[in-house]
Amino acid sequence: MNIIVAVDKNWAIGYQNKLLISIPEDMRFFRDETTNKVVVMGKHTLQSFPSGRPLKNRINIVLTKDKKFKADDAIIVHSLEEALEEIKKYKSEDVYIIGGAEIYNQFLDYCDVAHITKIDYAYQADTYFPNLDEKEDWIVVAESDERTYYDVEYQFFKYVKKK
């Protein structure tokens, strides 16, 4: 399974249920990586999308404790175990965990690839992703050149979990 996330220099990912910044190239990378694949997210991540609608051209799995929650064109599951059971129907390399923080934390141990966009800036934030640079079982296997969006510098990194 894959994780895909954009983090700032403190591994922050969000503030008040919103992304810290929207970088067009990062959004394109996300779209290219996940189109025609399976995306797994929490209810709040789904609700943060335009009109709260699932992502087009993907199988959307939403994990929520809210038993009454419904979303058109999404598979709703209510526990990590139920989500993992649902995910077994798909090829592991086609599954992408897309947030938020609680979902990332629950699934990190089940993932073996992490696509991390690192933004060289510290934003005001209230939500964080685990710092993979501090985890001995994750290593960087690829990184892009530094890129710039207006005055923001960022890079794409691919981490893999050691076997």
Secondary structure as GFF3:
##gff-version 3
##sequence-region A 1 163
A	DSSP	beta_strand	2	7	.	.	.	ID=ss1
A	DSSP	beta_strand	12	15	.	.	.	ID=ss2
A	DSSP	beta_strand	18	19	.	.	.	ID=ss3
A	DSSP	alpha_helix	24	34	.	.	.	ID=ss4
A	DSSP	beta_strand	38	42	.	.	.	ID=ss5
A	DSSP	alpha_helix	43	48	.	.	.	ID=ss6
A	DSSP	three_ten_helix	50	52	.	.	.	ID=ss7
A	DSSP	beta_strand	59	63	.	.	.	ID=ss8
A	DSSP	beta_strand	74	77	.	.	.	ID=ss9
A	DSSP	alpha_helix	80	87	.	.	.	ID=ss10
A	DSSP	three_ten_helix	92	94	.	.	.	ID=ss11
A	DSSP	beta_strand	95	99	.	.	.	ID=ss12
A	DSSP	alpha_helix	101	107	.	.	.	ID=ss13
A	DSSP	three_ten_helix	108	110	.	.	.	ID=ss14
A	DSSP	beta_strand	113	119	.	.	.	ID=ss15
A	DSSP	beta_strand	127	128	.	.	.	ID=ss16
A	DSSP	three_ten_helix	132	134	.	.	.	ID=ss17
A	DSSP	beta_strand	138	143	.	.	.	ID=ss18
A	DSSP	beta_strand	147	149	.	.	.	ID=ss19
A	DSSP	beta_strand	152	161	.	.	.	ID=ss20
###
